[in-house]
Amino acid sequence: MSSGHDMSGAARAAVPAGDDGRSRLSHGRRIVAALAVTQTIGYGALYYAFSVFLIPMTADLHATGPQVAAAFTLAVLTTAACAPLVGRLLDAHGGRVPMSAGSVLATLALLAWSQVSSLPQLYGVLAAIGVASALVLYEPAFAVIVAWFDGPEAGRRANALLAVTIVAGFASSIFLPLSGMLVQRYGWRMALVVLAVIYGACAVPLHALVLRRRHTAAVKPARRGEPVRAVARTRPFRLLVLAFTAHSGAVATIAVLLVTYLIRLGHPPAFAATVAGLLGVLSVTGRLVTTTLRRRWPAAPVAAAVFVLQGAGAALLPLAGRTPAGAIGCVLAFGAGFGVGTITLPHLLAERYGTAAYAGLSGRVALFSVANRAAAPLGAIALAQVAGYGTVMAVVAGACALAAGALLAYHRA
């Protein structure tokens, strides 16, 4: 615990006394606005659009659905594998260079994706998308915000993170219909070209021109990794990894299987899709409520309570989900925490360990949590075929309970 206070204190001491706070705050708002735009477009083009391209790509490449879907899993796993290295880069150099380079790579990868003609080419391009995602999506964006809103501005950090996630929370609502319209009118290949142009025209200049690193005292490069390695061996940090790995798997499983399970419970496909669509809206609501509650109570217990509510929603779905009201109630309970983990982790890391090595620590957590986000739905599908969807919901509820317990243990540590 003492090392966290030392790191946080060093970061605060590094802020020059004569720095213009008003100018810094103004530029901080520009950074938040820029990241809100790039995260929305980034998640839309690099993450959500894949589901729209799945069927036409499968036909065009003469492949099976699982073969093409495996490319997306590869992209997510690549993102997870790159997260620790990207975290070290962000701690060492700030966000401008890594995120600008990632934006260029993402644009080129989207263009290359539009030209693939075989599965090996698709896998190679999606691996590049995975690398780019590690450089430009939430983890590096949060690292930039956490580093900027430090010291006297630390109290504004929660609202800055909330603003970015609220705007980016509408990425699926914008880019799923947009991608579908582009595919219908121009085909999936030209749709990717259009997305590449949109993303490159927005993200590259915004990351290159707006992102800026705060002027702090220099840290010797040879010592940058030492706080990360020391913290990663502690019990509280391992509890954080456990909590957010378990929770990310639960959320990903529900996101992938909810529509299918609601249909199996006897609901019409249109109803199932509409109810599942509530998750996106609820993710915004949950973040707003959690940020408000965090002003009165510690973040870890608040998030733990939300995770327990999610677990209850998943556990009750097989029992109450056969009626429309029961299904909606269970989805509302689970959806209340759909986006809570995203904004809680940055707060917990910065609160206990400071900002000097935030990106490296965040990358260590992402290595496991993002990998589980890719692997958990695959395991859940296999489990459903063997033991049924009711068992899957029980496992999801157990994962939420495990995450809640780990957060409470972290809070007491």
C-alpha positions in Angstrom: 0.0 0.0 0.0 2.8 2.3 0.8 4.3 2.0 -2.7 1.0 3.2 -4.1 1.1 6.3 -2.0 4.7 6.9 -2.9 3.9 6.7 -6.6 0.9 9.0 -6.3 2.8 11.5 -4.3 5.7 11.5 -6.7 3.3 12.2 -9.6 1.7 15.1 -7.7 5.1 16.6 -6.8 6.2 16.5 -10.4 3.6 19.0 -11.5 5.3 22.4 -11.8 4.0 25.0 -9.4 3.8 27.7 -12.0 1.9 25.7 -14.5 -1.2 27.4 -15.9 -4.1 25.4 -14.4 -6.7 27.1 -16.5 -4.9 26.4 -19.7 -4.3 22.8 -18.7 -7.9 22.3 -17.8 -9.0 23.8 -21.2 -6.7 21.5 -23.1 -7.9 18.6 -20.9 -11.4 19.2 -22.2 -10.1 19.1 -25.8 -8.4 15.8 -25.1 -11.6 14.4 -23.6 -13.6 15.6 -26.7 -11.0 14.2 -29.1 -10.9 10.8 -27.4 -14.7 10.6 -27.2 -14.8 10.9 -31.0 -11.9 8.5 -31.7 -13.2 5.9 -29.3 -16.7 6.0 -30.8 -15.4 5.6 -34.3 -12.7 3.2 -33.3 -15.0 0.8 -31.5 -17.5 1.1 -34.4 -15.1 0.4 -37.2 -12.6 -2.0 -35.4 -15.0 -3.9 -33.2 -18.7 -3.8 -33.8 -18.7 -3.7 -37.7 -17.2 -7.2 -37.9 -20.6 -8.8 -37.0 -22.2 -7.0 -40.0 -19.5 -8.3 -42.4 -19.6 -11.9 -41.1 -22.2 -13.3 -43.4 -21.1 -11.6 -46.7 -17.4 -12.4 -45.9 -18.3 -16.0 -45.3 -19.9 -16.3 -48.7 -17.2 -14.4 -50.5 -14.3 -16.3 -49.0 -16.0 -19.7 -49.4 -15.5 -20.4 -45.7 -17.7 -21.4 -42.8 -19.1 -19.1 -40.2 -16.8 -20.4 -37.4 -13.7 -20.1 -39.6 -14.4 -16.4 -40.3 -15.5 -15.7 -36.7 -12.2 -17.2 -35.5 -10.5 -14.2 -37.1 -12.3 -11.9 -34.7 -11.3 -14.0 -31.7 -7.7 -13.8 -33.0 -8.0 -10.0 -33.1 -9.2 -9.8 -29.5 -6.5 -12.2 -28.2 -3.9 -10.2 -30.1 -5.1 -7.1 -28.3 -4.8 -8.8 -25.0 -1.3 -10.1 -25.7 -0.1 -6.6 -26.8 -1.7 -4.8 -23.8 1.3 -5.0 -21.4 3.8 -3.8 -24.0 1.5 -0.9 -25.0 1.1 0.0 -21.3 4.9 0.3 -21.0 5.1 2.4 -24.1 2.4 4.8 -22.8 4.1 5.1 -19.4 7.4 5.9 -21.2 6.3 8.2 -24.0 2.7 9.3 -23.3 -0.3 8.7 -25.6 0.4 10.9 -28.7 2.9 8.7 -30.5 1.5 5.3 -29.7 -2.1 6.3 -30.4 -1.2 8.2 -33.6 0.8 5.2 -34.9 -2.1 2.9 -33.9 -4.5 5.1 -35.9 -2.4 4.8 -39.0 -2.1 1.1 -38.6 -5.8 0.7 -38.0 -6.6 2.7 -41.2 -4.2 0.6 -43.3 -5.5 -2.6 -41.8 -9.1 -1.7 -42.6 -8.0 -1.0 -46.2 -6.1 -4.3 -46.4 -9.2 -6.1 -44.9 -11.2 -4.9 -47.9 -8.8 -6.7 -50.2 -8.5 -10.1 -48.5 -9.2 -13.2 -50.7 -8.4 -16.1 -48.4 -8.7 -17.1 -44.7 -4.9 -16.7 -44.0 -5.1 -13.2 -45.3 -8.1 -12.5 -43.2 -6.4 -13.8 -40.1 -3.3 -11.7 -40.8 -5.3 -8.5 -41.2 -7.4 -9.2 -38.1 -4.2 -9.8 -36.1 -3.1 -6.3 -37.3 -6.5 -4.9 -36.2 -5.8 -6.5 -32.8 -2.5 -4.7 -32.5 -4.0 -1.4 -33.6 -6.9 -1.9 -31.1 -4.4 -2.3 -28.3 -2.9 1.1 -29.3 -6.0 3.1 -29.8 -9.1 1.8 -27.8 -10.1 2.2 -24.2 -7.0 1.2 -22.3 -4.6 3.7 -23.9 -7.3 6.4 -24.0 -7.9 6.0 -20.3 -4.2 6.1 -19.6 -4.0 9.5 -21.4 -6.9 10.8 -19.3 -5.6 9.4 -16.0 -2.2 11.0 -16.7 -3.6 14.3 -17.6 -6.1 14.7 -14.8 -3.6 14.3 -12.0 -2.6 16.3 -9.0 -5.0 19.3 -8.6 -7.2 18.1 -11.4 -7.6 14.5 -10.1 -11.1 15.3 -9.0 -12.1 15.9 -12.6 -10.8 12.5 -13.7 -14.1 10.5 -13.0 -16.2 13.0 -15.1 -13.6 12.9 -17.9 -13.7 9.1 -18.1 -17.5 9.1 -17.8 -17.8 11.6 -20.7 -15.6 9.5 -23.0 -17.5 6.2 -22.2 -20.9 7.7 -22.5 -20.2 9.0 -26.0 -18.4 5.8 -27.0 -21.2 3.8 -25.6 -23.3 4.7 -28.7 -20.7 3.2 -31.1 -22.8 0.1 -31.7 -26.0 2.2 -32.1 -24.2 4.3 -34.8 -22.0 1.9 -36.6 -24.1 -1.3 -36.7 -26.8 0.4 -38.8 -24.2 2.5 -40.7 -22.2 -0.6 -41.6 -25.3 -2.5 -42.6 -26.4 0.3 -44.9 -23.0 0.5 -46.5 -22.9 -3.3 -47.1 -26.4 -3.3 -48.6 -25.5 -0.4 -50.9 -21.9 -1.0 -51.8 -20.9 -4.5 -50.6 -18.7 -5.4 -47.6 -15.4 -4.5 -49.3 -16.3 -0.9 -50.2 -18.0 -0.6 -46.8 -14.6 -1.3 -45.2 -12.9 1.3 -47.5 -15.5 3.9 -46.3 -14.9 3.0 -42.7 -11.2 3.3 -43.2 -11.5 6.7 -44.6 -13.8 7.9 -41.8 -11.6 6.5 -39.2 -8.3 7.7 -40.6 -9.6 11.2 -41.4 -10.8 11.6 -37.7 -8.5 9.6 -35.5 -5.1 10.2 -37.1 -5.2 14.1 -36.8 -7.0 14.1 -33.5 -4.5 11.8 -31.9 -1.5 13.5 -33.4 -2.6 17.1 -32.9 -4.7 17.1 -29.7 -3.0 14.5 -27.4 -0.3 16.0 -25.3 1.8 14.7 -22.4 1.9 16.7 -19.2 5.2 18.1 -18.2 6.4 16.1 -15.3 9.8 15.3 -13.8 11.8 12.8 -15.9 11.8 9.2 -14.9 14.7 7.1 -15.8 13.7 4.6 -18.5 15.5 1.7 -16.7 13.3 2.2 -13.7 9.9 2.5 -15.4 9.1 -1.2 -15.2 10.1 -1.6 -11.6 6.8 -0.3 -10.0 4.7 -2.4 -12.4 6.6 -5.6 -11.5 6.5 -4.9 -7.8 2.8 -4.1 -7.7 1.9 -7.1 -9.9 3.2 -9.4 -7.2 1.0 -8.0 -4.5 -2.2 -9.5 -3.3 -4.4 -6.4 -3.9 -3.4 -6.2 -7.5 -4.0 -9.9 -8.1 -7.5 -9.5 -6.6 -8.1 -6.7 -9.1 -7.0 -9.0 -12.0 -9.3 -11.7 -10.7 -12.3 -9.4 -10.3 -12.1 -7.8 -13.7 -11.1 -11.0 -15.6 -14.1 -12.8 -14.1 -16.5 -9.9 -14.8 -15.3 -9.4 -18.4 -16.0 -13.0 -19.1 -19.5 -12.8 -17.7 -20.3 -9.6 -19.6 -19.0 -11.0 -22.9 -20.9 -14.3 -22.5 -24.2 -12.5 -21.9 -23.5 -10.1 -24.9 -23.0 -13.1 -27.2 -25.6 -15.5 -26.0 -28.5 -13.4 -24.7 -30.5 -13.2 -27.9 -30.1 -17.0 -28.6 -31.1 -17.9 -25.0 -34.1 -15.6 -25.0 -35.3 -17.2 -28.2 -34.8 -20.7 -26.6 -36.9 -19.5 -23.7 -39.8 -19.0 -26.1 -39.6 -15.4 -27.0 -39.9 -14.1 -30.6 -36.6 -13.1 -32.3 -37.7 -9.5 -32.6 -38.5 -9.3 -28.8 -35.2 -11.0 -28.0 -33.2 -8.6 -30.1 -35.0 -5.6 -28.6 -34.5 -6.7 -25.0 -30.8 -7.5 -25.7 -30.5 -4.0 -27.2 -31.3 -2.6 -23.7 -27.8 -3.6 -22.6 -26.2 -0.7 -24.6 -28.5 1.9 -23.1 -28.1 0.4 -19.6 -24.3 0.5 -19.9 -24.6 4.3 -20.1 -27.1 4.5 -17.2 -25.0 2.2 -15.0 -21.9 4.3 -15.5 -23.8 7.5 -14.6 -25.3 5.9 -11.4 -22.0 4.3 -10.4 -20.0 7.6 -10.8 -22.7 9.4 -8.7 -22.6 6.7 -5.9 -18.8 6.8 -5.9 -18.9 10.4 -4.6 -20.4 9.1 -1.4 -19.0 5.6 -1.0 -15.8 3.8 -2.0 -15.6 2.6 -5.6 -14.8 -1.0 -4.9 -17.9 -1.8 -2.7 -20.1 0.1 -5.1 -18.9 -1.9 -8.1 -19.2 -5.1 -6.0 -22.8 -4.4 -5.2 -23.5 -3.8 -8.9 -21.8 -7.1 -9.8 -24.0 -8.9 -7.2 -27.1 -7.4 -8.9 -25.8 -8.7 -12.2 -25.3 -12.1 -10.9 -28.8 -12.2 -9.5 -30.2 -11.2 -12.9 -28.2 -14.0 -14.7 -29.2 -16.6 -12.0 -32.9 -15.7 -12.2 -33.1 -15.6 -16.0 -33.7 -19.4 -16.4 -36.5 -19.2 -13.8 -38.2 -15.9 -14.6 -37.1 -15.3 -18.2 -40.0 -17.2 -19.9 -42.4 -14.3 -19.4 -41.7 -10.9 -21.1 -41.7 -9.1 -17.8 -39.4 -11.6 -16.2 -37.0 -11.5 -19.1 -36.9 -7.7 -19.2 -36.4 -7.5 -15.4 -33.5 -9.9 -15.5 -31.8 -8.1 -18.4 -32.3 -4.8 -16.6 -30.6 -6.2 -13.5 -27.6 -7.5 -15.5 -27.5 -4.5 -17.7 -27.1 -2.2 -14.7 -23.4 -3.2 -14.5 -22.7 -3.7 -18.2 -20.3 -0.8 -18.4 -19.4 -0.4 -14.8 -16.2 -2.3 -14.9 -14.9 -0.1 -17.7 -14.9 3.1 -15.6 -14.2 1.5 -12.2 -10.8 -0.1 -13.0 -9.1 3.2 -13.9 -10.3 4.8 -10.7 -9.1 1.9 -8.5 -5.7 1.7 -10.2 -5.1 5.5 -10.0 -6.5 5.8 -6.5 -4.2 3.1 -4.9 -1.1 3.1 -7.2 -1.0 6.7 -8.6 -0.5 7.6 -12.2 3.3 7.1 -12.8 2.9 3.5 -13.9 -0.9 3.5 -14.6 -0.7 2.3 -18.2 1.7 -0.6 -17.4 -0.6 -1.8 -14.6 -3.7 -1.4 -16.8 -2.0 -3.4 -19.5 -1.3 -6.2 -17.0 -5.0 -6.4 -16.1 -6.0 -6.2 -19.8 -3.8 -9.1 -20.6 -6.1 -11.4 -18.7 -9.5 -9.6 -18.8 -9.5 -9.0 -22.6 -8.3 -12.5 -23.3 -11.2 -13.8 -21.2 -13.5 -11.6 -23.0 -12.6 -13.5 -26.2 -12.4 -17.0 -24.6 -15.4 -17.0 -22.3 -18.2 -16.9 -25.0 -16.5 -19.8 -26.8 -16.4 -21.9 -23.6 -20.0 -20.9 -22.8 -21.2 -22.1 -26.2 -19.5 -25.4 -25.7 -20.9 -25.7 -22.2 -24.4 -24.9 -23.4 -24.3 -27.8 -25.9 -23.3 -30.2 -23.1 -25.2 -29.0 -20.1 -27.7 -26.4 -21.3 -28.1 -22.7 -21.1 -29.3 -22.8 -17.6 -25.9 -24.0 -16.5 -24.2 -21.2 -18.5 -26.3 -18.7 -16.6 -25.3 -20.3 -13.3 -21.6 -20.0 -14.3 -22.2 -16.3 -15.3 -23.8 -15.7 -11.9 -20.9 -17.4 -10.2 -18.4 -15.3 -12.1 -20.2 -12.1 -11.0 -20.2 -13.2 -7.4 -16.5 -14.1 -7.7 -15.8 -10.6 -9.1 -17.7 -9.0 -6.3 -16.0 -11.0 -3.6 -12.5 -10.1 -5.1 -13.4 -6.4 -5.1 -14.5 -6.5 -1.5 -11.3 -8.3 -0.5 -9.3 -5.7 -2.5 -11.1 -2.9 -0.6 -10.1 -4.5 2.8 -6.5 -5.2 1.8 
